[in-house]
Amino acid sequence: MAARITELVLDARDPELLARFWCEVLGYVELGRDGDDIEIGPPGAGFGGPQPTIVLSRTDEPRTGKLRLHFDVNATDRDQAEELDRLLAAGARPADVGQTGDETWHVLADPEGNEFCLLRRRVPEI
């Protein structure tokens, strides 16, 4: 027997803002709401599908320090430079977590400052 990741939960001061951002980045859609929390995931698959859903969980607590877990994303239909432009236009911004400048990935932050990485390799859509 094994377990599988079905949901990733990200605390958010503004779940609406982050849901819009991550839906645009990942091609996800809103799947449901529970109070102030918003669950997003792949269209047509949703919870239990091949990709985990993301729950944006409302919190008023300030984030302190670097995230202990972050997302890595790869483009599916364009090269890294074009995807970087798309992510920046969607509201991402460059983030400095101590990289040297020789990395093959870009460290970015979502609109609430949560770091994520744009990797170089293009991957197929699921």
Phi and psi in radians as a Rosetta constraint file:
Dihedral C 1 N 2 CA 2 C 2 CIRCULARHARMONIC -2.540 0.35
Dihedral N 2 CA 2 C 2 N 3 CIRCULARHARMONIC 2.810 0.35
Dihedral C 2 N 3 CA 3 C 3 CIRCULARHARMONIC -1.824 0.35
Dihedral N 3 CA 3 C 3 N 4 CIRCULARHARMONIC 2.850 0.35
Dihedral C 3 N 4 CA 4 C 4 CIRCULARHARMONIC -2.393 0.35
Dihedral N 4 CA 4 C 4 N 5 CIRCULARHARMONIC 2.478 0.35
Dihedral C 4 N 5 CA 5 C 5 CIRCULARHARMONIC -1.281 0.35
Dihedral N 5 CA 5 C 5 N 6 CIRCULARHARMONIC 2.127 0.35
Dihedral C 5 N 6 CA 6 C 6 CIRCULARHARMONIC -1.910 0.35
Dihedral N 6 CA 6 C 6 N 7 CIRCULARHARMONIC -0.465 0.35
Dihedral C 6 N 7 CA 7 C 7 CIRCULARHARMONIC -2.491 0.35
Dihedral N 7 CA 7 C 7 N 8 CIRCULARHARMONIC 2.539 0.35
Dihedral C 7 N 8 CA 8 C 8 CIRCULARHARMONIC -2.022 0.35
Dihedral N 8 CA 8 C 8 N 9 CIRCULARHARMONIC 2.297 0.35
Dihedral C 8 N 9 CA 9 C 9 CIRCULARHARMONIC -1.920 0.35
Dihedral N 9 CA 9 C 9 N 10 CIRCULARHARMONIC 2.187 0.35
Dihedral C 9 N 10 CA 10 C 10 CIRCULARHARMONIC -2.116 0.35
Dihedral N 10 CA 10 C 10 N 11 CIRCULARHARMONIC 2.098 0.35
Dihedral C 10 N 11 CA 11 C 11 CIRCULARHARMONIC -1.138 0.35
Dihedral N 11 CA 11 C 11 N 12 CIRCULARHARMONIC 2.475 0.35
Dihedral C 11 N 12 CA 12 C 12 CIRCULARHARMONIC -2.540 0.35
Dihedral N 12 CA 12 C 12 N 13 CIRCULARHARMONIC 2.387 0.35
Dihedral C 12 N 13 CA 13 C 13 CIRCULARHARMONIC -1.288 0.35
Dihedral N 13 CA 13 C 13 N 14 CIRCULARHARMONIC -0.581 0.35
Dihedral C 13 N 14 CA 14 C 14 CIRCULARHARMONIC -2.295 0.35
Dihedral N 14 CA 14 C 14 N 15 CIRCULARHARMONIC 1.464 0.35
Dihedral C 14 N 15 CA 15 C 15 CIRCULARHARMONIC -0.989 0.35
Dihedral N 15 CA 15 C 15 N 16 CIRCULARHARMONIC -0.602 0.35
Dihedral C 15 N 16 CA 16 C 16 CIRCULARHARMONIC -1.046 0.35
Dihedral N 16 CA 16 C 16 N 17 CIRCULARHARMONIC -0.845 0.35
Dihedral C 16 N 17 CA 17 C 17 CIRCULARHARMONIC -1.066 0.35
Dihedral N 17 CA 17 C 17 N 18 CIRCULARHARMONIC -0.838 0.35
Dihedral C 17 N 18 CA 18 C 18 CIRCULARHARMONIC -1.221 0.35
Dihedral N 18 CA 18 C 18 N 19 CIRCULARHARMONIC -0.599 0.35
Dihedral C 18 N 19 CA 19 C 19 CIRCULARHARMONIC -1.078 0.35
Dihedral N 19 CA 19 C 19 N 20 CIRCULARHARMONIC -0.792 0.35
Dihedral C 19 N 20 CA 20 C 20 CIRCULARHARMONIC -1.062 0.35
Dihedral N 20 CA 20 C 20 N 21 CIRCULARHARMONIC -0.808 0.35
Dihedral C 20 N 21 CA 21 C 21 CIRCULARHARMONIC -1.063 0.35
Dihedral N 21 CA 21 C 21 N 22 CIRCULARHARMONIC -0.945 0.35
Dihedral C 21 N 22 CA 22 C 22 CIRCULARHARMONIC -1.208 0.35
Dihedral N 22 CA 22 C 22 N 23 CIRCULARHARMONIC -0.524 0.35
Dihedral C 22 N 23 CA 23 C 23 CIRCULARHARMONIC -1.100 0.35
Dihedral N 23 CA 23 C 23 N 24 CIRCULARHARMONIC -0.744 0.35
Dihedral C 23 N 24 CA 24 C 24 CIRCULARHARMONIC -1.170 0.35
Dihedral N 24 CA 24 C 24 N 25 CIRCULARHARMONIC -0.756 0.35
Dihedral C 24 N 25 CA 25 C 25 CIRCULARHARMONIC -1.105 0.35
Dihedral N 25 CA 25 C 25 N 26 CIRCULARHARMONIC -0.807 0.35
Dihedral C 25 N 26 CA 26 C 26 CIRCULARHARMONIC -1.729 0.35
Dihedral N 26 CA 26 C 26 N 27 CIRCULARHARMONIC -0.101 0.35
Dihedral C 26 N 27 CA 27 C 27 CIRCULARHARMONIC 1.263 0.35
Dihedral N 27 CA 27 C 27 N 28 CIRCULARHARMONIC 0.434 0.35
Dihedral C 27 N 28 CA 28 C 28 CIRCULARHARMONIC -1.503 0.35
Dihedral N 28 CA 28 C 28 N 29 CIRCULARHARMONIC 2.964 0.35
Dihedral C 28 N 29 CA 29 C 29 CIRCULARHARMONIC -2.280 0.35
Dihedral N 29 CA 29 C 29 N 30 CIRCULARHARMONIC 2.810 0.35
Dihedral C 29 N 30 CA 30 C 30 CIRCULARHARMONIC -1.248 0.35
Dihedral N 30 CA 30 C 30 N 31 CIRCULARHARMONIC 2.252 0.35
Dihedral C 30 N 31 CA 31 C 31 CIRCULARHARMONIC -1.770 0.35
Dihedral N 31 CA 31 C 31 N 32 CIRCULARHARMONIC -0.521 0.35
Dihedral C 31 N 32 CA 32 C 32 CIRCULARHARMONIC 3.107 0.35
Dihedral N 32 CA 32 C 32 N 33 CIRCULARHARMONIC 2.982 0.35
Dihedral C 32 N 33 CA 33 C 33 CIRCULARHARMONIC -2.344 0.35
Dihedral N 33 CA 33 C 33 N 34 CIRCULARHARMONIC 2.537 0.35
Dihedral C 33 N 34 CA 34 C 34 CIRCULARHARMONIC -2.383 0.35
Dihedral N 34 CA 34 C 34 N 35 CIRCULARHARMONIC 1.732 0.35
Dihedral C 34 N 35 CA 35 C 35 CIRCULARHARMONIC 1.138 0.35
Dihedral N 35 CA 35 C 35 N 36 CIRCULARHARMONIC -2.180 0.35
Dihedral C 35 N 36 CA 36 C 36 CIRCULARHARMONIC -1.534 0.35
Dihedral N 36 CA 36 C 36 N 37 CIRCULARHARMONIC -0.118 0.35
Dihedral C 36 N 37 CA 37 C 37 CIRCULARHARMONIC -1.428 0.35
Dihedral N 37 CA 37 C 37 N 38 CIRCULARHARMONIC 2.507 0.35
Dihedral C 37 N 38 CA 38 C 38 CIRCULARHARMONIC -2.195 0.35
Dihedral N 38 CA 38 C 38 N 39 CIRCULARHARMONIC 2.245 0.35
Dihedral C 38 N 39 CA 39 C 39 CIRCULARHARMONIC -1.805 0.35
Dihedral N 39 CA 39 C 39 N 40 CIRCULARHARMONIC 2.274 0.35
Dihedral C 39 N 40 CA 40 C 40 CIRCULARHARMONIC -2.134 0.35
Dihedral N 40 CA 40 C 40 N 41 CIRCULARHARMONIC 2.688 0.35
Dihedral C 40 N 41 CA 41 C 41 CIRCULARHARMONIC -3.000 0.35
Dihedral N 41 CA 41 C 41 N 42 CIRCULARHARMONIC -3.113 0.35
Dihedral C 41 N 42 CA 42 C 42 CIRCULARHARMONIC -1.107 0.35
Dihedral N 42 CA 42 C 42 N 43 CIRCULARHARMONIC 2.409 0.35
Dihedral C 42 N 43 CA 43 C 43 CIRCULARHARMONIC -1.124 0.35
Dihedral N 43 CA 43 C 43 N 44 CIRCULARHARMONIC 2.411 0.35
Dihedral C 43 N 44 CA 44 C 44 CIRCULARHARMONIC 1.411 0.35
Dihedral N 44 CA 44 C 44 N 45 CIRCULARHARMONIC -0.229 0.35
Dihedral C 44 N 45 CA 45 C 45 CIRCULARHARMONIC -1.956 0.35
Dihedral N 45 CA 45 C 45 N 46 CIRCULARHARMONIC -1.109 0.35
Dihedral C 45 N 46 CA 46 C 46 CIRCULARHARMONIC 1.161 0.35
Dihedral N 46 CA 46 C 46 N 47 CIRCULARHARMONIC -2.736 0.35
Dihedral C 46 N 47 CA 47 C 47 CIRCULARHARMONIC -1.009 0.35
Dihedral N 47 CA 47 C 47 N 48 CIRCULARHARMONIC 2.312 0.35
Dihedral C 47 N 48 CA 48 C 48 CIRCULARHARMONIC 1.516 0.35
Dihedral N 48 CA 48 C 48 N 49 CIRCULARHARMONIC -0.071 0.35
Dihedral C 48 N 49 CA 49 C 49 CIRCULARHARMONIC -1.316 0.35
Dihedral N 49 CA 49 C 49 N 50 CIRCULARHARMONIC -2.997 0.35
Dihedral C 49 N 50 CA 50 C 50 CIRCULARHARMONIC -1.198 0.35
Dihedral N 50 CA 50 C 50 N 51 CIRCULARHARMONIC -0.386 0.35
Dihedral C 50 N 51 CA 51 C 51 CIRCULARHARMONIC -1.968 0.35
Dihedral N 51 CA 51 C 51 N 52 CIRCULARHARMONIC 2.511 0.35
Dihedral C 51 N 52 CA 52 C 52 CIRCULARHARMONIC -1.192 0.35
Dihedral N 52 CA 52 C 52 N 53 CIRCULARHARMONIC 2.638 0.35
Dihedral C 52 N 53 CA 53 C 53 CIRCULARHARMONIC -1.507 0.35
Dihedral N 53 CA 53 C 53 N 54 CIRCULARHARMONIC 2.931 0.35
Dihedral C 53 N 54 CA 54 C 54 CIRCULARHARMONIC -2.119 0.35
Dihedral N 54 CA 54 C 54 N 55 CIRCULARHARMONIC 2.264 0.35
Dihedral C 54 N 55 CA 55 C 55 CIRCULARHARMONIC -1.866 0.35
Dihedral N 55 CA 55 C 55 N 56 CIRCULARHARMONIC 2.103 0.35
Dihedral C 55 N 56 CA 56 C 56 CIRCULARHARMONIC -1.622 0.35
Dihedral N 56 CA 56 C 56 N 57 CIRCULARHARMONIC 1.877 0.35
Dihedral C 56 N 57 CA 57 C 57 CIRCULARHARMONIC -1.769 0.35
Dihedral N 57 CA 57 C 57 N 58 CIRCULARHARMONIC 2.090 0.35
Dihedral C 57 N 58 CA 58 C 58 CIRCULARHARMONIC -1.104 0.35
Dihedral N 58 CA 58 C 58 N 59 CIRCULARHARMONIC 2.295 0.35
Dihedral C 58 N 59 CA 59 C 59 CIRCULARHARMONIC -2.563 0.35
Dihedral N 59 CA 59 C 59 N 60 CIRCULARHARMONIC 2.623 0.35
Dihedral C 59 N 60 CA 60 C 60 CIRCULARHARMONIC -1.809 0.35
Dihedral N 60 CA 60 C 60 N 61 CIRCULARHARMONIC -0.043 0.35
Dihedral C 60 N 61 CA 61 C 61 CIRCULARHARMONIC -1.280 0.35
Dihedral N 61 CA 61 C 61 N 62 CIRCULARHARMONIC 2.334 0.35
Dihedral C 61 N 62 CA 62 C 62 CIRCULARHARMONIC -1.241 0.35
Dihedral N 62 CA 62 C 62 N 63 CIRCULARHARMONIC 2.558 0.35
Dihedral C 62 N 63 CA 63 C 63 CIRCULARHARMONIC -1.375 0.35
Dihedral N 63 CA 63 C 63 N 64 CIRCULARHARMONIC 2.393 0.35
Dihedral C 63 N 64 CA 64 C 64 CIRCULARHARMONIC -2.153 0.35
Dihedral N 64 CA 64 C 64 N 65 CIRCULARHARMONIC 2.228 0.35
Dihedral C 64 N 65 CA 65 C 65 CIRCULARHARMONIC 1.390 0.35
Dihedral N 65 CA 65 C 65 N 66 CIRCULARHARMONIC -3.130 0.35
Dihedral C 65 N 66 CA 66 C 66 CIRCULARHARMONIC -1.288 0.35
Dihedral N 66 CA 66 C 66 N 67 CIRCULARHARMONIC 2.534 0.35
Dihedral C 66 N 67 CA 67 C 67 CIRCULARHARMONIC -1.087 0.35
Dihedral N 67 CA 67 C 67 N 68 CIRCULARHARMONIC 2.481 0.35
Dihedral C 67 N 68 CA 68 C 68 CIRCULARHARMONIC -1.503 0.35
Dihedral N 68 CA 68 C 68 N 69 CIRCULARHARMONIC -0.220 0.35
Dihedral C 68 N 69 CA 69 C 69 CIRCULARHARMONIC -2.423 0.35
Dihedral N 69 CA 69 C 69 N 70 CIRCULARHARMONIC 2.395 0.35
Dihedral C 69 N 70 CA 70 C 70 CIRCULARHARMONIC -2.427 0.35
Dihedral N 70 CA 70 C 70 N 71 CIRCULARHARMONIC 2.867 0.35
Dihedral C 70 N 71 CA 71 C 71 CIRCULARHARMONIC -1.567 0.35
Dihedral N 71 CA 71 C 71 N 72 CIRCULARHARMONIC 2.495 0.35
Dihedral C 71 N 72 CA 72 C 72 CIRCULARHARMONIC -1.944 0.35
Dihedral N 72 CA 72 C 72 N 73 CIRCULARHARMONIC 2.334 0.35
Dihedral C 72 N 73 CA 73 C 73 CIRCULARHARMONIC -2.167 0.35
Dihedral N 73 CA 73 C 73 N 74 CIRCULARHARMONIC 2.648 0.35
Dihedral C 73 N 74 CA 74 C 74 CIRCULARHARMONIC -2.282 0.35
Dihedral N 74 CA 74 C 74 N 75 CIRCULARHARMONIC 2.529 0.35
Dihedral C 74 N 75 CA 75 C 75 CIRCULARHARMONIC -1.200 0.35
Dihedral N 75 CA 75 C 75 N 76 CIRCULARHARMONIC 2.639 0.35
Dihedral C 75 N 76 CA 76 C 76 CIRCULARHARMONIC -1.901 0.35
Dihedral N 76 CA 76 C 76 N 77 CIRCULARHARMONIC -0.378 0.35
Dihedral C 76 N 77 CA 77 C 77 CIRCULARHARMONIC -2.433 0.35
Dihedral N 77 CA 77 C 77 N 78 CIRCULARHARMONIC 0.298 0.35
Dihedral C 77 N 78 CA 78 C 78 CIRCULARHARMONIC -2.748 0.35
Dihedral N 78 CA 78 C 78 N 79 CIRCULARHARMONIC 2.948 0.35
Dihedral C 78 N 79 CA 79 C 79 CIRCULARHARMONIC -1.407 0.35
Dihedral N 79 CA 79 C 79 N 80 CIRCULARHARMONIC 3.003 0.35
Dihedral C 79 N 80 CA 80 C 80 CIRCULARHARMONIC -1.042 0.35
Dihedral N 80 CA 80 C 80 N 81 CIRCULARHARMONIC -0.744 0.35
Dihedral C 80 N 81 CA 81 C 81 CIRCULARHARMONIC -1.101 0.35
Dihedral N 81 CA 81 C 81 N 82 CIRCULARHARMONIC -0.742 0.35
Dihedral C 81 N 82 CA 82 C 82 CIRCULARHARMONIC -1.156 0.35
Dihedral N 82 CA 82 C 82 N 83 CIRCULARHARMONIC -0.668 0.35
Dihedral C 82 N 83 CA 83 C 83 CIRCULARHARMONIC -1.192 0.35
Dihedral N 83 CA 83 C 83 N 84 CIRCULARHARMONIC -0.663 0.35
Dihedral C 83 N 84 CA 84 C 84 CIRCULARHARMONIC -1.031 0.35
Dihedral N 84 CA 84 C 84 N 85 CIRCULARHARMONIC -0.799 0.35
Dihedral C 84 N 85 CA 85 C 85 CIRCULARHARMONIC -1.033 0.35
Dihedral N 85 CA 85 C 85 N 86 CIRCULARHARMONIC -0.751 0.35
Dihedral C 85 N 86 CA 86 C 86 CIRCULARHARMONIC -1.108 0.35
Dihedral N 86 CA 86 C 86 N 87 CIRCULARHARMONIC -0.759 0.35
Dihedral C 86 N 87 CA 87 C 87 CIRCULARHARMONIC -1.159 0.35
Dihedral N 87 CA 87 C 87 N 88 CIRCULARHARMONIC -0.710 0.35
Dihedral C 87 N 88 CA 88 C 88 CIRCULARHARMONIC -1.119 0.35
Dihedral N 88 CA 88 C 88 N 89 CIRCULARHARMONIC -0.694 0.35
Dihedral C 88 N 89 CA 89 C 89 CIRCULARHARMONIC -1.161 0.35
Dihedral N 89 CA 89 C 89 N 90 CIRCULARHARMONIC -0.493 0.35
Dihedral C 89 N 90 CA 90 C 90 CIRCULARHARMONIC -1.378 0.35
Dihedral N 90 CA 90 C 90 N 91 CIRCULARHARMONIC -0.192 0.35
Dihedral C 90 N 91 CA 91 C 91 CIRCULARHARMONIC 2.118 0.35
Dihedral N 91 CA 91 C 91 N 92 CIRCULARHARMONIC -0.013 0.35
Dihedral C 91 N 92 CA 92 C 92 CIRCULARHARMONIC -1.248 0.35
Dihedral N 92 CA 92 C 92 N 93 CIRCULARHARMONIC 2.782 0.35
Dihedral C 92 N 93 CA 93 C 93 CIRCULARHARMONIC -2.474 0.35
Dihedral N 93 CA 93 C 93 N 94 CIRCULARHARMONIC 2.664 0.35
Dihedral C 93 N 94 CA 94 C 94 CIRCULARHARMONIC -1.052 0.35
Dihedral N 94 CA 94 C 94 N 95 CIRCULARHARMONIC 2.533 0.35
Dihedral C 94 N 95 CA 95 C 95 CIRCULARHARMONIC -2.270 0.35
Dihedral N 95 CA 95 C 95 N 96 CIRCULARHARMONIC 2.501 0.35
Dihedral C 95 N 96 CA 96 C 96 CIRCULARHARMONIC -1.904 0.35
Dihedral N 96 CA 96 C 96 N 97 CIRCULARHARMONIC 2.004 0.35
Dihedral C 96 N 97 CA 97 C 97 CIRCULARHARMONIC -2.070 0.35
Dihedral N 97 CA 97 C 97 N 98 CIRCULARHARMONIC 0.369 0.35
Dihedral C 97 N 98 CA 98 C 98 CIRCULARHARMONIC 1.725 0.35
Dihedral N 98 CA 98 C 98 N 99 CIRCULARHARMONIC 0.291 0.35
Dihedral C 98 N 99 CA 99 C 99 CIRCULARHARMONIC -1.170 0.35
Dihedral N 99 CA 99 C 99 N 100 CIRCULARHARMONIC 2.782 0.35
Dihedral C 99 N 100 CA 100 C 100 CIRCULARHARMONIC -1.580 0.35
Dihedral N 100 CA 100 C 100 N 101 CIRCULARHARMONIC -0.362 0.35
Dihedral C 100 N 101 CA 101 C 101 CIRCULARHARMONIC 1.762 0.35
Dihedral N 101 CA 101 C 101 N 102 CIRCULARHARMONIC -0.169 0.35
Dihedral C 101 N 102 CA 102 C 102 CIRCULARHARMONIC -1.692 0.35
Dihedral N 102 CA 102 C 102 N 103 CIRCULARHARMONIC 0.027 0.35
Dihedral C 102 N 103 CA 103 C 103 CIRCULARHARMONIC -1.190 0.35
Dihedral N 103 CA 103 C 103 N 104 CIRCULARHARMONIC 2.692 0.35
Dihedral C 103 N 104 CA 104 C 104 CIRCULARHARMONIC -1.605 0.35
Dihedral N 104 CA 104 C 104 N 105 CIRCULARHARMONIC 0.035 0.35
Dihedral C 104 N 105 CA 105 C 105 CIRCULARHARMONIC -2.090 0.35
Dihedral N 105 CA 105 C 105 N 106 CIRCULARHARMONIC 2.881 0.35
Dihedral C 105 N 106 CA 106 C 106 CIRCULARHARMONIC -1.968 0.35
Dihedral N 106 CA 106 C 106 N 107 CIRCULARHARMONIC 2.315 0.35
Dihedral C 106 N 107 CA 107 C 107 CIRCULARHARMONIC -1.646 0.35
Dihedral N 107 CA 107 C 107 N 108 CIRCULARHARMONIC 2.184 0.35
Dihedral C 107 N 108 CA 108 C 108 CIRCULARHARMONIC -2.214 0.35
Dihedral N 108 CA 108 C 108 N 109 CIRCULARHARMONIC 2.973 0.35
Dihedral C 108 N 109 CA 109 C 109 CIRCULARHARMONIC -2.284 0.35
Dihedral N 109 CA 109 C 109 N 110 CIRCULARHARMONIC 2.489 0.35
Dihedral C 109 N 110 CA 110 C 110 CIRCULARHARMONIC -1.330 0.35
Dihedral N 110 CA 110 C 110 N 111 CIRCULARHARMONIC 3.135 0.35
Dihedral C 110 N 111 CA 111 C 111 CIRCULARHARMONIC -1.046 0.35
Dihedral N 111 CA 111 C 111 N 112 CIRCULARHARMONIC -0.307 0.35
Dihedral C 111 N 112 CA 112 C 112 CIRCULARHARMONIC -1.784 0.35
Dihedral N 112 CA 112 C 112 N 113 CIRCULARHARMONIC 0.121 0.35
Dihedral C 112 N 113 CA 113 C 113 CIRCULARHARMONIC 1.580 0.35
Dihedral N 113 CA 113 C 113 N 114 CIRCULARHARMONIC 0.136 0.35
Dihedral C 113 N 114 CA 114 C 114 CIRCULARHARMONIC -1.322 0.35
Dihedral N 114 CA 114 C 114 N 115 CIRCULARHARMONIC 2.126 0.35
Dihedral C 114 N 115 CA 115 C 115 CIRCULARHARMONIC -1.254 0.35
Dihedral N 115 CA 115 C 115 N 116 CIRCULARHARMONIC 2.548 0.35
Dihedral C 115 N 116 CA 116 C 116 CIRCULARHARMONIC -2.634 0.35
Dihedral N 116 CA 116 C 116 N 117 CIRCULARHARMONIC 2.826 0.35
Dihedral C 116 N 117 CA 117 C 117 CIRCULARHARMONIC -2.045 0.35
Dihedral N 117 CA 117 C 117 N 118 CIRCULARHARMONIC 2.417 0.35
Dihedral C 117 N 118 CA 118 C 118 CIRCULARHARMONIC -1.732 0.35
Dihedral N 118 CA 118 C 118 N 119 CIRCULARHARMONIC 1.970 0.35
Dihedral C 118 N 119 CA 119 C 119 CIRCULARHARMONIC -1.509 0.35
Dihedral N 119 CA 119 C 119 N 120 CIRCULARHARMONIC 2.958 0.35
Dihedral C 119 N 120 CA 120 C 120 CIRCULARHARMONIC -1.409 0.35
Dihedral N 120 CA 120 C 120 N 121 CIRCULARHARMONIC -0.673 0.35
Dihedral C 120 N 121 CA 121 C 121 CIRCULARHARMONIC -1.240 0.35
Dihedral N 121 CA 121 C 121 N 122 CIRCULARHARMONIC 2.452 0.35
Dihedral C 121 N 122 CA 122 C 122 CIRCULARHARMONIC -1.504 0.35
Dihedral N 122 CA 122 C 122 N 123 CIRCULARHARMONIC 2.387 0.35
Dihedral C 122 N 123 CA 123 C 123 CIRCULARHARMONIC -2.115 0.35
Dihedral N 123 CA 123 C 123 N 124 CIRCULARHARMONIC 2.701 0.35
Dihedral C 123 N 124 CA 124 C 124 CIRCULARHARMONIC -1.271 0.35
Dihedral N 124 CA 124 C 124 N 125 CIRCULARHARMONIC 2.630 0.35
Dihedral C 124 N 125 CA 125 C 125 CIRCULARHARMONIC -1.175 0.35
Dihedral N 125 CA 125 C 125 N 126 CIRCULARHARMONIC 2.651 0.35
